[in-house]
Amino acid sequence: MVQDTRALTLTFEVSGLPPVKTEALSIFAAGHRQATRVRALLQAACAAAQETGWTPLSGPIEIDLTLRCPPGHRTSDASTLLGGVCAVLQDKKRVSSIGLAHLGVLVDVALYDDDKQIRRLSYLEQPAEDFSYQVRVAAVPDGV
């Protein structure tokens, strides 16, 4: 029997604010106001995945988002922050009907296949001087 040695949990940090998903326009559209945040998240996820040998998960997952921000300065609600992060980290080529060429090699960054795999989401806010966030994606046992 060959042991599965793939990483089943990936945790990484990103400076600034997460992308938010608040409107019908795809956050992947060229020139979208979330473009800088999308790119920062993709670059951080790509670096963490390469460092650990991560391969996109296809089974059930959980996602944790920890936002660090100055007290009283949160810019969006938890659901739009989680929605933006999840949209960026899933396989974009399967769900997007718009051109993604402007993302370059970042278009291939995916930590899992599809949001339908999510079994648990968590959001935590911590006080900090500057905006940053931590994302954790992990496989969960079937049946959870």
N, CA, C and O atoms as a GROMACS GRO file, in nm:
protein
  576
    1MET      N    1   0.084  -0.118   0.000
    1MET     CA    2   0.000   0.000   0.000
    1MET      C    3   0.088   0.125   0.000
    1MET      O    4   0.182   0.136   0.079
    2VAL      N    5   0.058   0.217  -0.087
    2VAL     CA    6   0.132   0.341  -0.094
    2VAL      C    7   0.066   0.443  -0.003
    2VAL      O    8  -0.055   0.467  -0.012
    3GLN      N    9   0.145   0.503   0.084
    3GLN     CA   10   0.090   0.601   0.177
    3GLN      C   11   0.071   0.735   0.104
    3GLN      O   12   0.159   0.778   0.029
    4ASP      N   13  -0.042   0.799   0.128
    4ASP     CA   14  -0.069   0.930   0.070
    4ASP      C   15   0.007   1.033   0.152
    4ASP      O   16  -0.024   1.055   0.270
    5THR      N   17   0.104   1.096   0.092
    5THR     CA   18   0.188   1.192   0.166
    5THR      C   19   0.154   1.336   0.131
    5THR      O   20   0.226   1.428   0.170
    6ARG      N   21   0.046   1.357   0.058
    6ARG     CA   22   0.007   1.494   0.024
    6ARG      C   23  -0.026   1.573   0.151
    6ARG      O   24  -0.078   1.518   0.248
    7ALA      N   25   0.006   1.702   0.146
    7ALA     CA   26  -0.033   1.789   0.256
    7ALA      C   27  -0.185   1.800   0.258
    7ALA      O   28  -0.247   1.820   0.154
    8LEU      N   29  -0.244   1.787   0.377
    8LEU     CA   30  -0.389   1.793   0.389
    8LEU      C   31  -0.437   1.920   0.458
    8LEU      O   32  -0.557   1.943   0.471
    9THR      N   33  -0.342   2.002   0.503
    9THR     CA   34  -0.374   2.132   0.562
    9THR      C   35  -0.273   2.233   0.509
    9THR      O   36  -0.153   2.207   0.506
   10LEU      N   37  -0.324   2.348   0.468
   10LEU     CA   38  -0.238   2.454   0.419
   10LEU      C   39  -0.280   2.582   0.488
   10LEU      O   40  -0.397   2.620   0.484
   11THR      N   41  -0.184   2.650   0.553
   11THR     CA   42  -0.211   2.775   0.624
   11THR      C   43  -0.111   2.878   0.574
   11THR      O   44   0.008   2.850   0.564
   12PHE      N   45  -0.160   2.998   0.543
   12PHE     CA   46  -0.070   3.103   0.496
   12PHE      C   47  -0.124   3.241   0.532
   12PHE      O   48  -0.243   3.258   0.560
   13GLU      N   49  -0.033   3.339   0.531
   13GLU     CA   50  -0.064   3.477   0.569
   13GLU      C   51  -0.066   3.566   0.445
   13GLU      O   52   0.006   3.540   0.348
   14VAL      N   53  -0.149   3.670   0.449
   14VAL     CA   54  -0.155   3.768   0.342
   14VAL      C   55  -0.163   3.907   0.404
   14VAL      O   56  -0.241   3.929   0.497
   15SER      N   57  -0.083   4.000   0.354
   15SER     CA   58  -0.090   4.139   0.401
   15SER      C   59  -0.207   4.209   0.335
   15SER      O   60  -0.244   4.176   0.222
   16GLY      N   61  -0.265   4.305   0.405
   16GLY     CA   62  -0.377   4.381   0.350
   16GLY      C   63  -0.509   4.314   0.380
   16GLY      O   64  -0.520   4.233   0.471
   17LEU      N   65  -0.609   4.350   0.301
   17LEU     CA   66  -0.745   4.299   0.320
   17LEU      C   67  -0.778   4.189   0.220
   17LEU      O   68  -0.726   4.190   0.108
   18PRO      N   69  -0.864   4.094   0.258
   18PRO     CA   70  -0.908   3.991   0.164
   18PRO      C   71  -0.998   4.052   0.056
   18PRO      O   72  -1.058   4.157   0.078
   19PRO      N   73  -1.007   3.986  -0.060
   19PRO     CA   74  -1.105   4.030  -0.159
   19PRO      C   75  -1.246   4.006  -0.106
   19PRO      O   76  -1.268   3.910  -0.032
   20VAL      N   77  -1.340   4.091  -0.143
   20VAL     CA   78  -1.478   4.072  -0.101
   20VAL      C   79  -1.564   4.044  -0.224
   20VAL      O   80  -1.540   4.094  -0.333
   21LYS      N   81  -1.666   3.962  -0.202
   21LYS     CA   82  -1.758   3.927  -0.310
   21LYS      C   83  -1.892   3.989  -0.275
   21LYS      O   84  -1.964   3.939  -0.189
   22THR      N   85  -1.925   4.099  -0.343
   22THR     CA   86  -2.046   4.173  -0.306
   22THR      C   87  -2.141   4.200  -0.421
   22THR      O   88  -2.252   4.248  -0.398
   23GLU      N   89  -2.102   4.171  -0.543
   23GLU     CA   90  -2.186   4.209  -0.657
   23GLU      C   91  -2.185   4.100  -0.762
   23GLU      O   92  -2.111   4.002  -0.751
   24ALA      N   93  -2.267   4.118  -0.862
   24ALA     CA   94  -2.278   4.019  -0.969
   24ALA      C   95  -2.152   4.014  -1.055
   24ALA      O   96  -2.117   3.908  -1.108
   25LEU      N   97  -2.082   4.127  -1.072
   25LEU     CA   98  -1.961   4.130  -1.153
   25LEU      C   99  -1.855   4.041  -1.090
   25LEU      O  100  -1.826   4.052  -0.971
   26SER      N  101  -1.796   3.954  -1.170
   26SER     CA  102  -1.694   3.863  -1.120
   26SER      C  103  -1.574   3.940  -1.066
   26SER      O  104  -1.528   4.035  -1.128
   27ILE      N  105  -1.525   3.897  -0.951
   27ILE     CA  106  -1.405   3.961  -0.895
   27ILE      C  107  -1.282   3.929  -0.978
   27ILE      O  108  -1.174   3.983  -0.954
   28PHE      N  109  -1.299   3.841  -1.077
   28PHE     CA  110  -1.188   3.808  -1.166
   28PHE      C  111  -1.186   3.894  -1.292
   28PHE      O  112  -1.094   3.884  -1.372
   29ALA      N  113  -1.287   3.979  -1.310
   29ALA     CA  114  -1.292   4.063  -1.430
   29ALA      C  115  -1.170   4.155  -1.433
   29ALA      O  116  -1.131   4.210  -1.331
   30ALA      N  117  -1.112   4.170  -1.551
   30ALA     CA  118  -0.997   4.260  -1.566
   30ALA      C  119  -1.038   4.400  -1.520
   30ALA      O  120  -1.143   4.450  -1.560
   31GLY      N  121  -0.956   4.463  -1.438
   31GLY     CA  122  -0.983   4.598  -1.392
   31GLY      C  123  -1.082   4.608  -1.276
   31GLY      O  124  -1.115   4.719  -1.235
   32HIS      N  125  -1.129   4.494  -1.223
   32HIS     CA  126  -1.222   4.497  -1.109
   32HIS      C  127  -1.153   4.565  -0.991
   32HIS      O  128  -1.032   4.553  -0.974
   33ARG      N  129  -1.231   4.634  -0.910
   33ARG     CA  130  -1.171   4.708  -0.797
   33ARG      C  131  -1.109   4.616  -0.692
   33ARG      O  132  -1.032   4.662  -0.607
   34GLN      N  133  -1.140   4.487  -0.698
   34GLN     CA  134  -1.080   4.390  -0.605
   34GLN      C  135  -0.954   4.326  -0.664
   34GLN      O  136  -0.895   4.240  -0.600
   35ALA      N  137  -0.911   4.367  -0.783
   35ALA     CA  138  -0.802   4.300  -0.854
   35ALA      C  139  -0.673   4.291  -0.772
   35ALA      O  140  -0.608   4.187  -0.774
   36THR      N  141  -0.636   4.396  -0.702
   36THR     CA  142  -0.512   4.394  -0.624
   36THR      C  143  -0.522   4.292  -0.510
   36THR      O  144  -0.427   4.219  -0.483
   37ARG      N  145  -0.638   4.287  -0.445
   37ARG     CA  146  -0.658   4.191  -0.336
   37ARG      C  147  -0.661   4.047  -0.389
   37ARG      O  148  -0.605   3.956  -0.326
   38VAL      N  149  -0.725   4.027  -0.503
   38VAL     CA  150  -0.730   3.894  -0.565
   38VAL      C  151  -0.589   3.847  -0.596
   38VAL      O  152  -0.552   3.734  -0.565
   39ARG      N  153  -0.509   3.934  -0.658
   39ARG     CA  154  -0.372   3.900  -0.696
   39ARG      C  155  -0.287   3.868  -0.572
   39ARG      O  156  -0.210   3.772  -0.574
   40ALA      N  157  -0.301   3.948  -0.466
   40ALA     CA  158  -0.223   3.924  -0.343
   40ALA      C  159  -0.257   3.788  -0.282
   40ALA      O  160  -0.168   3.715  -0.238
   41LEU      N  161  -0.386   3.753  -0.280
   41LEU     CA  162  -0.429   3.624  -0.226
   41LEU      C  163  -0.376   3.510  -0.313
   41LEU      O  164  -0.326   3.410  -0.261
   42LEU      N  165  -0.388   3.524  -0.444
   42LEU     CA  166  -0.338   3.419  -0.534
   42LEU      C  167  -0.187   3.401  -0.520
   42LEU      O  168  -0.139   3.288  -0.520
   43GLN      N  169  -0.113   3.509  -0.508
   43GLN     CA  170   0.033   3.499  -0.495
   43GLN      C  171   0.071   3.431  -0.364
   43GLN      O  172   0.162   3.347  -0.363
   44ALA      N  173   0.003   3.465  -0.254
   44ALA     CA  174   0.032   3.402  -0.125
   44ALA      C  175  -0.005   3.254  -0.126
   44ALA      O  176   0.070   3.171  -0.075
   45ALA      N  177  -0.119   3.221  -0.185
   45ALA     CA  178  -0.162   3.081  -0.194
   45ALA      C  179  -0.066   3.001  -0.281
   45ALA      O  180  -0.033   2.887  -0.249
   46CYS      N  181  -0.022   3.061  -0.391
   46CYS     CA  182   0.071   2.994  -0.482
   46CYS      C  183   0.203   2.964  -0.411
   46CYS      O  184   0.255   2.853  -0.420
   47ALA      N  185   0.257   3.063  -0.341
   47ALA     CA  186   0.384   3.044  -0.270
   47ALA      C  187   0.372   2.935  -0.164
   47ALA      O  188   0.460   2.850  -0.152
   48ALA      N  189   0.263   2.936  -0.087
   48ALA     CA  190   0.242   2.835   0.017
   48ALA      C  191   0.226   2.696  -0.045
   48ALA      O  192   0.279   2.598   0.007
   49ALA      N  193   0.152   2.688  -0.155
   49ALA     CA  194   0.130   2.559  -0.221
   49ALA      C  195   0.261   2.503  -0.277
   49ALA      O  196   0.288   2.384  -0.264
   50GLN      N  197   0.342   2.588  -0.338
   50GLN     CA  198   0.469   2.542  -0.393
   50GLN      C  199   0.564   2.497  -0.283
   50GLN      O  200   0.637   2.399  -0.298
   51GLU      N  201   0.563   2.570  -0.172
   51GLU     CA  202   0.651   2.538  -0.060
   51GLU      C  203   0.620   2.402   0.002
   51GLU      O  204   0.709   2.332   0.048
   52THR      N  205   0.491   2.366   0.002
   52THR     CA  206   0.448   2.243   0.069
   52THR      C  207   0.420   2.128  -0.027
   52THR      O  208   0.397   2.015   0.017
   53GLY      N  209   0.421   2.154  -0.158
   53GLY     CA  210   0.386   2.050  -0.254
   53GLY      C  211   0.236   2.024  -0.258
   53GLY      O  212   0.192   1.915  -0.294
   54TRP      N  213   0.158   2.124  -0.222
   54TRP     CA  214   0.011   2.113  -0.217
   54TRP      C  215  -0.046   2.077  -0.352
   54TRP      O  216  -0.004   2.129  -0.455
   55THR      N  217  -0.142   1.987  -0.352
   55THR     CA  218  -0.221   1.960  -0.472
   55THR      C  219  -0.366   1.989  -0.437
   55THR      O  220  -0.408   1.961  -0.324
   56PRO      N  221  -0.442   2.045  -0.529
   56PRO     CA  222  -0.581   2.082  -0.498
   56PRO      C  223  -0.661   1.964  -0.443
   56PRO      O  224  -0.654   1.853  -0.495
   57LEU      N  225  -0.736   1.992  -0.338
   57LEU     CA  226  -0.819   1.889  -0.275
   57LEU      C  227  -0.946   1.870  -0.355
   57LEU      O  228  -1.003   1.965  -0.408
   58SER      N  229  -0.991   1.744  -0.363
   58SER     CA  230  -1.115   1.716  -0.436
   58SER      C  231  -1.225   1.663  -0.345
   58SER      O  232  -1.340   1.648  -0.388
   59GLY      N  233  -1.191   1.635  -0.220
   59GLY     CA  234  -1.291   1.586  -0.124
   59GLY      C  235  -1.340   1.698  -0.034
   59GLY      O  236  -1.314   1.815  -0.060
   60PRO      N  237  -1.411   1.663   0.073
   60PRO     CA  238  -1.466   1.763   0.166
   60PRO      C  239  -1.354   1.845   0.232
   60PRO      O  240  -1.248   1.793   0.266
   61ILE      N  241  -1.381   1.976   0.250
   61ILE     CA  242  -1.281   2.066   0.310
   61ILE      C  243  -1.344   2.156   0.414
   61ILE      O  244  -1.466   2.168   0.425
   62GLU      N  245  -1.256   2.220   0.490
   62GLU     CA  246  -1.296   2.328   0.579
   62GLU      C  247  -1.204   2.447   0.553
   62GLU      O  248  -1.088   2.430   0.517
   63ILE      N  249  -1.258   2.565   0.571
   63ILE     CA  250  -1.180   2.687   0.548
   63ILE      C  251  -1.196   2.777   0.669
   63ILE      O  252  -1.307   2.802   0.716
   64ASP      N  253  -1.082   2.826   0.718
   64ASP     CA  254  -1.080   2.920   0.830
   64ASP      C  255  -1.018   3.050   0.780
   64ASP      O  256  -0.914   3.049   0.714
   65LEU      N  257  -1.083   3.161   0.812
   65LEU     CA  258  -1.031   3.293   0.778
   65LEU      C  259  -1.017   3.373   0.906
   65LEU      O  260  -1.113   3.390   0.981
   66THR      N  261  -0.896   3.421   0.933
   66THR     CA  262  -0.872   3.506   1.048
   66THR      C  263  -0.832   3.643   0.996
   66THR      O  264  -0.728   3.657   0.930
   67LEU      N  265  -0.914   3.743   1.025
   67LEU     CA  266  -0.886   3.879   0.982
   67LEU      C  267  -0.825   3.956   1.097
   67LEU      O  268  -0.878   3.956   1.209
   68ARG      N  269  -0.714   4.022   1.070
   68ARG     CA  270  -0.651   4.108   1.170
   68ARG      C  271  -0.670   4.252   1.123
   68ARG      O  272  -0.632   4.288   1.011
   69CYS      N  273  -0.730   4.334   1.210
   69CYS     CA  274  -0.756   4.472   1.170
   69CYS      C  275  -0.759   4.564   1.291
   69CYS      O  276  -0.784   4.521   1.403
   70PRO      N  277  -0.732   4.693   1.266
   70PRO     CA  278  -0.744   4.788   1.376
   70PRO      C  279  -0.887   4.787   1.430
   70PRO      O  280  -0.982   4.783   1.352
   71PRO      N  281  -0.904   4.790   1.561
   71PRO     CA  282  -1.039   4.786   1.619
   71PRO      C  283  -1.129   4.893   1.557
   71PRO      O  284  -1.091   5.009   1.543
   72GLY      N  285  -1.251   4.850   1.520
   72GLY     CA  286  -1.347   4.942   1.464
   72GLY      C  287  -1.325   4.977   1.318
   72GLY      O  288  -1.393   5.065   1.265
   73HIS      N  289  -1.232   4.911   1.250
   73HIS     CA  290  -1.200   4.944   1.111
   73HIS      C  291  -1.230   4.834   1.012
   73HIS      O  292  -1.181   4.838   0.899
   74ARG      N  293  -1.309   4.737   1.050
   74ARG     CA  294  -1.344   4.632   0.955
   74ARG      C  295  -1.420   4.694   0.839
   74ARG      O  296  -1.506   4.780   0.859
   75THR      N  297  -1.389   4.651   0.717
   75THR     CA  298  -1.446   4.716   0.599
   75THR      C  299  -1.565   4.640   0.540
   75THR      O  300  -1.642   4.699   0.465
   76SER      N  301  -1.580   4.514   0.571
   76SER     CA  302  -1.687   4.433   0.512
   76SER      C  303  -1.736   4.333   0.615
   76SER      O  304  -1.672   4.312   0.718
   77ASP      N  305  -1.851   4.272   0.587
   77ASP     CA  306  -1.901   4.172   0.680
   77ASP      C  307  -1.836   4.036   0.652
   77ASP      O  308  -1.777   4.016   0.546
   78ALA      N  309  -1.848   3.946   0.747
   78ALA     CA  310  -1.781   3.816   0.739
   78ALA      C  311  -1.822   3.738   0.614
   78ALA      O  312  -1.737   3.673   0.553
   79SER      N  313  -1.949   3.743   0.576
   79SER     CA  314  -1.993   3.662   0.462
   79SER      C  315  -1.932   3.709   0.330
   79SER      O  316  -1.898   3.626   0.245
   80THR      N  317  -1.917   3.840   0.311
   80THR     CA  318  -1.856   3.888   0.185
   80THR      C  319  -1.706   3.861   0.184
   80THR      O  320  -1.648   3.838   0.077
   81LEU      N  321  -1.642   3.864   0.301
   81LEU     CA  322  -1.499   3.832   0.308
   81LEU      C  323  -1.476   3.683   0.279
   81LEU      O  324  -1.389   3.648   0.199
   82LEU      N  325  -1.555   3.597   0.342
   82LEU     CA  326  -1.543   3.453   0.317
   82LEU      C  327  -1.575   3.421   0.171
   82LEU      O  328  -1.507   3.339   0.109
   83GLY      N  329  -1.678   3.485   0.117
   83GLY     CA  330  -1.717   3.461  -0.022
   83GLY      C  331  -1.606   3.498  -0.119
   83GLY      O  332  -1.581   3.426  -0.216
   84GLY      N  333  -1.539   3.609  -0.094
   84GLY     CA  334  -1.430   3.652  -0.181
   84GLY      C  335  -1.312   3.557  -0.174
   84GLY      O  336  -1.256   3.519  -0.277
   85VAL      N  337  -1.272   3.519  -0.053
   85VAL     CA  338  -1.159   3.428  -0.036
   85VAL      C  339  -1.188   3.294  -0.101
   85VAL      O  340  -1.104   3.239  -0.172
   86CYS      N  341  -1.307   3.241  -0.078
   86CYS     CA  342  -1.342   3.110  -0.134
   86CYS      C  343  -1.348   3.115  -0.287
   86CYS      O  344  -1.304   3.021  -0.354
   87ALA      N  345  -1.403   3.221  -0.343
   87ALA     CA  346  -1.409   3.234  -0.489
   87ALA      C  347  -1.270   3.232  -0.550
   87ALA      O  348  -1.248   3.173  -0.656
   88VAL      N  349  -1.176   3.297  -0.485
   88VAL     CA  350  -1.040   3.306  -0.538
   88VAL      C  351  -0.965   3.173  -0.526
   88VAL      O  352  -0.886   3.140  -0.614
   89LEU      N  353  -0.989   3.099  -0.419
   89LEU     CA  354  -0.909   2.978  -0.394
   89LEU      C  355  -0.960   2.853  -0.463
   89LEU      O  356  -0.887   2.753  -0.469
   90GLN      N  357  -1.083   2.855  -0.516
   90GLN     CA  358  -1.132   2.738  -0.589
   90GLN      C  359  -1.077   2.739  -0.731
   90GLN      O  360  -1.016   2.838  -0.774
   91ASP      N  361  -1.098   2.631  -0.803
   91ASP     CA  362  -1.053   2.621  -0.943
   91ASP      C  363  -1.136   2.718  -1.027
   91ASP      O  364  -1.254   2.694  -1.051
   92LYS      N  365  -1.073   2.825  -1.071
   92LYS     CA  366  -1.142   2.931  -1.144
   92LYS      C  367  -1.181   2.892  -1.286
   92LYS      O  368  -1.281   2.942  -1.338
   93LYS      N  369  -1.106   2.804  -1.347
   93LYS     CA  370  -1.133   2.770  -1.488
   93LYS      C  371  -1.264   2.693  -1.504
   93LYS      O  372  -1.323   2.694  -1.612
   94ARG      N  373  -1.309   2.628  -1.398
   94ARG     CA  374  -1.433   2.550  -1.406
   94ARG      C  375  -1.556   2.636  -1.391
   94ARG      O  376  -1.663   2.599  -1.439
   95VAL      N  377  -1.543   2.751  -1.326
   95VAL     CA  378  -1.662   2.829  -1.294
   95VAL      C  379  -1.670   2.962  -1.367
   95VAL      O  380  -1.776   3.026  -1.368
   96SER      N  381  -1.562   3.004  -1.429
   96SER     CA  382  -1.561   3.138  -1.488
   96SER      C  383  -1.603   3.137  -1.634
   96SER      O  384  -1.558   3.055  -1.714
   97SER      N  385  -1.690   3.232  -1.666
   97SER     CA  386  -1.732   3.247  -1.805
   97SER      C  387  -1.668   3.372  -1.866
   97SER      O  388  -1.703   3.413  -1.977
   98ILE      N  389  -1.572   3.431  -1.792
   98ILE     CA  390  -1.504   3.550  -1.844
   98ILE      C  391  -1.359   3.517  -1.873
   98ILE      O  392  -1.308   3.414  -1.829
   99GLY      N  393  -1.294   3.602  -1.947
   99GLY     CA  394  -1.152   3.582  -1.977
   99GLY      C  395  -1.067   3.601  -1.852
   99GLY      O  396  -1.088   3.694  -1.775
  100LEU      N  397  -0.971   3.512  -1.834
  100LEU     CA  398  -0.884   3.519  -1.717
  100LEU      C  399  -0.738   3.541  -1.756
  100LEU      O  400  -0.649   3.530  -1.671
  101ALA      N  401  -0.712   3.573  -1.881
  101ALA     CA  402  -0.574   3.585  -1.930
  101ALA      C  403  -0.496   3.690  -1.852
  101ALA      O  404  -0.374   3.678  -1.836
  102HIS      N  405  -0.564   3.794  -1.803
  102HIS     CA  406  -0.494   3.900  -1.730
  102HIS      C  407  -0.433   3.851  -1.598
  102HIS      O  408  -0.347   3.918  -1.541
  103LEU      N  409  -0.477   3.734  -1.550
  103LEU     CA  410  -0.418   3.677  -1.428
  103LEU      C  411  -0.286   3.607  -1.454
  103LEU      O  412  -0.212   3.576  -1.360
  104GLY      N  413  -0.256   3.580  -1.580
  104GLY     CA  414  -0.130   3.512  -1.614
  104GLY      C  415  -0.125   3.374  -1.549
  104GLY      O  416  -0.225   3.302  -1.546
  105VAL      N  417  -0.008   3.338  -1.497
  105VAL     CA  418   0.009   3.205  -1.436
  105VAL      C  419  -0.077   3.188  -1.311
  105VAL      O  420  -0.102   3.075  -1.269
  106LEU      N  421  -0.121   3.297  -1.250
  106LEU     CA  422  -0.202   3.287  -1.128
  106LEU      C  423  -0.338   3.224  -1.154
  106LEU      O  424  -0.405   3.180  -1.060
  107VAL      N  425  -0.381   3.218  -1.280
  107VAL     CA  426  -0.510   3.156  -1.312
  107VAL      C  427  -0.511   3.008  -1.271
  107VAL      O  428  -0.617   2.951  -1.245
  108ASP      N  429  -0.393   2.947  -1.264
  108ASP     CA  430  -0.384   2.805  -1.230
  108ASP      C  431  -0.380   2.778  -1.080
  108ASP      O  432  -0.383   2.663  -1.038
  109VAL      N  433  -0.375   2.883  -0.997
  109VAL     CA  434  -0.368   2.864  -0.853
  109VAL      C  435  -0.507   2.825  -0.801
  109VAL      O  436  -0.602   2.903  -0.809
  110ALA      N  437  -0.516   2.704  -0.748
  110ALA     CA  438  -0.640   2.655  -0.688
  110ALA      C  439  -0.603   2.563  -0.572
  110ALA      O  440  -0.519   2.474  -0.587
  111LEU      N  441  -0.665   2.584  -0.457
  111LEU     CA  442  -0.638   2.498  -0.342
  111LEU      C  443  -0.739   2.385  -0.330
  111LEU      O  444  -0.717   2.288  -0.258
  112TYR      N  445  -0.851   2.400  -0.402
  112TYR     CA  446  -0.952   2.295  -0.407
  112TYR      C  447  -1.033   2.315  -0.534
  112TYR      O  448  -1.019   2.417  -0.602
  113ASP      N  449  -1.118   2.217  -0.566
  113ASP     CA  450  -1.190   2.221  -0.693
  113ASP      C  451  -1.308   2.317  -0.694
  113ASP      O  452  -1.321   2.398  -0.786
  114ASP      N  453  -1.393   2.309  -0.593
  114ASP     CA  454  -1.522   2.378  -0.602
  114ASP      C  455  -1.577   2.408  -0.462
  114ASP      O  456  -1.556   2.331  -0.369
  115ASP      N  457  -1.647   2.521  -0.448
  115ASP     CA  458  -1.706   2.558  -0.319
  115ASP      C  459  -1.802   2.454  -0.264
  115ASP      O  460  -1.830   2.453  -0.144
  116LYS      N  461  -1.854   2.366  -0.349
  116LYS     CA  462  -1.948   2.263  -0.302
  116LYS      C  463  -1.879   2.165  -0.207
  116LYS      O  464  -1.946   2.090  -0.136
  117GLN      N  465  -1.747   2.165  -0.205
  117GLN     CA  466  -1.672   2.075  -0.115
  117GLN      C  467  -1.670   2.125   0.029
  117GLN      O  468  -1.639   2.049   0.120
  118ILE      N  469  -1.702   2.252   0.051
  118ILE     CA  470  -1.688   2.312   0.184
  118ILE      C  471  -1.791   2.253   0.281
  118ILE      O  472  -1.911   2.259   0.256
  119ARG      N  473  -1.741   2.197   0.391
  119ARG     CA  474  -1.826   2.141   0.495
  119ARG      C  475  -1.828   2.231   0.619
  119ARG      O  476  -1.921   2.224   0.699
  120ARG      N  477  -1.724   2.314   0.635
  120ARG     CA  478  -1.717   2.402   0.753
  120ARG      C  479  -1.643   2.528   0.716
  120ARG      O  480  -1.537   2.523   0.652
  121LEU      N  481  -1.698   2.642   0.755
  121LEU     CA  482  -1.634   2.772   0.737
  121LEU      C  483  -1.621   2.836   0.874
  121LEU      O  484  -1.712   2.825   0.956
  122SER      N  485  -1.509   2.901   0.899
  122SER     CA  486  -1.502   2.977   1.024
  122SER      C  487  -1.437   3.112   0.996
  122SER      O  488  -1.352   3.126   0.908
  123TYR      N  489  -1.480   3.210   1.074
  123TYR     CA  490  -1.430   3.346   1.062
  123TYR      C  491  -1.398   3.395   1.201
  123TYR      O  492  -1.476   3.379   1.294
  124LEU      N  493  -1.281   3.455   1.214
  124LEU     CA  494  -1.237   3.510   1.342
  124LEU      C  495  -1.173   3.644   1.317
  124LEU      O  496  -1.101   3.663   1.219
  125GLU      N  497  -1.200   3.738   1.406
  125GLU     CA  498  -1.139   3.870   1.394
  125GLU      C  499  -1.047   3.892   1.513
  125GLU      O  500  -1.082   3.862   1.627
  126GLN      N  501  -0.930   3.947   1.484
  126GLN     CA  502  -0.835   3.977   1.591
  126GLN      C  503  -0.788   4.122   1.575
  126GLN      O  504  -0.767   4.169   1.463
  127PRO      N  505  -0.771   4.193   1.688
  127PRO     CA  506  -0.722   4.330   1.678
  127PRO      C  507  -0.575   4.332   1.637
  127PRO      O  508  -0.496   4.248   1.679
  128ALA      N  509  -0.539   4.430   1.554
  128ALA     CA  510  -0.401   4.445   1.510
  128ALA      C  511  -0.381   4.589   1.461
  128ALA      O  512  -0.479   4.659   1.436
  129GLU      N  513  -0.258   4.631   1.449
  129GLU     CA  514  -0.230   4.766   1.402
  129GLU      C  515  -0.255   4.779   1.252
  129GLU      O  516  -0.302   4.882   1.205
  130ASP      N  517  -0.222   4.673   1.177
  130ASP     CA  518  -0.235   4.677   1.032
  130ASP      C  519  -0.324   4.564   0.984
  130ASP      O  520  -0.339   4.461   1.051
  131PHE      N  521  -0.384   4.584   0.867
  131PHE     CA  522  -0.468   4.480   0.808
  131PHE      C  523  -0.384   4.364   0.756
  131PHE      O  524  -0.285   4.385   0.686
  132SER      N  525  -0.425   4.244   0.790
  132SER     CA  526  -0.367   4.122   0.733
  132SER      C  527  -0.467   4.010   0.761
  132SER      O  528  -0.563   4.027   0.835
  133TYR      N  529  -0.441   3.896   0.700
  133TYR     CA  530  -0.529   3.783   0.728
  133TYR      C  531  -0.456   3.652   0.708
  133TYR      O  532  -0.355   3.644   0.639
  134GLN      N  533  -0.511   3.550   0.772
  134GLN     CA  534  -0.459   3.414   0.760
  134GLN      C  535  -0.570   3.326   0.703
  134GLN      O  536  -0.686   3.336   0.743
  135VAL      N  537  -0.531   3.240   0.610
  135VAL     CA  538  -0.625   3.145   0.552
  135VAL      C  539  -0.575   3.004   0.583
  135VAL      O  540  -0.456   2.976   0.572
  136ARG      N  541  -0.667   2.918   0.621
  136ARG     CA  542  -0.636   2.777   0.644
  136ARG      C  543  -0.736   2.695   0.566
  136ARG      O  544  -0.857   2.709   0.582
  137VAL      N  545  -0.684   2.608   0.480
  137VAL     CA  546  -0.768   2.515   0.404
  137VAL      C  547  -0.725   2.374   0.445
  137VAL      O  548  -0.606   2.343   0.445
  138ALA      N  549  -0.822   2.291   0.480
  138ALA     CA  550  -0.787   2.156   0.526
  138ALA      C  551  -0.889   2.054   0.476
  138ALA      O  552  -1.008   2.083   0.460
  139ALA      N  553  -0.839   1.935   0.452
  139ALA     CA  554  -0.927   1.823   0.418
  139ALA      C  555  -1.000   1.781   0.546
  139ALA      O  556  -0.943   1.785   0.655
  140VAL      N  557  -1.125   1.740   0.532
  140VAL     CA  558  -1.198   1.685   0.645
  140VAL      C  559  -1.242   1.543   0.609
  140VAL      O  560  -1.262   1.513   0.491
  141PRO      N  561  -1.256   1.457   0.708
  141PRO     CA  562  -1.296   1.320   0.677
  141PRO      C  563  -1.434   1.317   0.610
  141PRO      O  564  -1.520   1.400   0.640
  142ASP      N  565  -1.455   1.221   0.521
  142ASP     CA  566  -1.587   1.204   0.459
  142ASP      C  567  -1.690   1.181   0.568
  142ASP      O  568  -1.661   1.122   0.672
  143GLY      N  569  -1.810   1.229   0.544
  143GLY     CA  570  -1.918   1.210   0.641
  143GLY      C  571  -1.933   1.323   0.739
  143GLY      O  572  -2.024   1.320   0.822
  144VAL      N  573  -1.846   1.422   0.732
  144VAL     CA  574  -1.857   1.537   0.825
  144VAL      C  575  -1.955   1.637   0.769
  144VAL      O  576  -1.979   1.741   0.830
   0.00000   0.00000   0.00000
